[in-house]
Amino acid sequence: MTSIVLDPPLVSSKATAVGIATRAEPVVRIDNLTIGFRGRHATRPVVGPIDLTVHAGECVALVGESGSGKSVTARSLVGLNGANAEWRADRFEIAGVDARAHRERDWRAIRGRQIGYVLQDALVSLDPLWRVRDLIAEAQRGVPSREVHARSTDILKSVGIDDPERRLVQYPHQLSGGLRQRVLIGTAIAGGASLLIADEPTTALDMTVQRQILALLRARRDAGDALLLISHDLAVVGDLADRVLVMRAGRVVEQGPTREVLTAPSHPYTRQLLAAIPVPASRGFRLATETRPEESPATSATITTPAAAVRIPLPRKRIVADTRVLSVESISKRYGAPPDTPAALDDVSFTLSKGETLGIVGESGSGKSTVARIVLGLIAADSGQVLLDGEAWSTLPESARRSRRAGLQLIAQDPYSSFDPRYTVGQLIGESLDSAGIRGEARNRRVLQLLDEVRLGASCYHRYPRELSGGQRQRVAIARAFAPNPALLVADEPVSALDVSIQAQVLDLLAELQAEHGTAMLFISHDLGVVHHVADRIIVMRQGRIVETGPVERVFSAPAHPYTAALLDALPGLPEPAPQTAALA
């Protein structure tokens, strides 16, 4: 694994021998912050009032479900909530300076220099017309030009990127999702800011690279920089944060030292988030919560707060081992000509039976998504073949495959990017039924049935993707995939962008629909906890080859390959409860 080396130019000069985290003057101090957005008739409140303080040498985490106000709160620190945002606070200080009267030019002076921002979606955040070297150089304002190249190379090394000289001349679209995220973190680090806001910084990263990034962020915190972490991954929060604030409906419902909040939560909502984390004991079970109505001060709308969380069994699925839905036979793929480019896939073979879930894990660039694209018939293998239901698939021309495509469906990582924004939910799901020859009134009935199956209901039929939350959009993607009753479902990182409670609901929904329809599923993920929760067998890939395969329980409990053991070792865990001190008589 690539070691992380922080050269002096990358380390904050604010570090002192002792007392960093207890400095009297915090880097961020906010009292009674409220944020709303102007609508056609009134301003809609979304956050507050909340207080937030972050000291130098401290990591504070904001956690909560999608829509809880985490990112809106963070964006207010750099003036990026948009022209229709209205906010006020009794105190809003950044590095001791009152920012309540800041104009756009004042915010521009803060961004990158005082505050670095790492967004979740690196592909959207990075300029597609700039090479990596230009992106890193642009963030190093004030650095002598003769030093920029060497420092850019060190920055890429520090975020776990091998062969930085080659990566510097590439464009963002030429990088994997994990590499793009590391470049984005590099651009935030390059400016030497005293506060780093990391909004889901490890969502797209595999476990070993995630550990490197967490080590890098921890090193910056220990060097004296302040860190505001936004994450739905409570294990990441437990590994890095000193304090945690749990947000729901724009309010902080619980806060305190990380170990205390994550091991002995006092609020039912925090307990629900912790109960939703995929763990070995939860395999084959659905999370169920009793709820009671509660009025949300931030939205003046009725919401539900969990009163208890229990696990109930999911429907038992049936694997038909002698019915091969998918056979992948010795496929290889190389992007570019040897020896300049390594093989993306090298002699990969596996099978998948009816009703079975096969998990594929591995680092970014290991070949997981290339396997998916070849199976889906989106790209051709250089050698080998793919059989679908025992018949030729990958070697056929597209004209011969088209009539069979309804039996093979995809759930993409980002459903919003895969949806036509002009289509309503009913049209998106109905489009999948057209390929199966289901039209007219039968088509409408099937769409409404699917909306019920994914627990959205008929009220979503005429809504557009932009009007849905991330979890709701993923449910629409699942409904669209199951619409033609496919024999094979390819799920490529289907829950990586979702918070833990919505993730648990989506995973349980997938398991329920798979059991009902007998669908075989190829499940690709870098999240080993999720794969353990859903898979029957597992394939571990590295540098285009399968290094280990077997039943999921055996691979997780007794990995045979050192690389598998390294992946499992890199899996972050929740903190242990504080030891109990016996009372003295």
Secondary structure by P-SEA (a helix, b strand, c coil): cbbbbbcccccccccccccccccccccbbbcbbbbbbbcccbbbbccccbbbbbcccbbbbbbbcccccaaaaaaaaaccccccccccccbbbccccccccccaaaaaaaccccbbbbcccccccccccccaaaaaaaacccccccaaaaaaaaaaaaacccaaaaaaacccccccaaaaaaaaaaaaacccccbbbbccccccccaaaaaaaaaaaaaaaaabbbbbbbcccaaaaaacccbbbbbccccccccccaaaaacccccaaaaaaaaaccccccccbbbbbbbbbbbbccccbbbbbbcbbbbbbccbbbbccccccbbbcbbbbbcccccccccccccccccccccbbbbbbbcccccaaaaaaaaaccccccccccccccccccccccccccccccccccccccccccccccccaaaaaaaaaaaaccccaaaaaaaaaaaaaacccccccccccccccaaaaaaaaaaaaacccccbbbbccccccccaaaaaaaaaaaaaaaaaabbbbbcccccaaaaaacccbbbbbccccccccccaaaaaaccccaaaaaaaaaccccccccccccccc
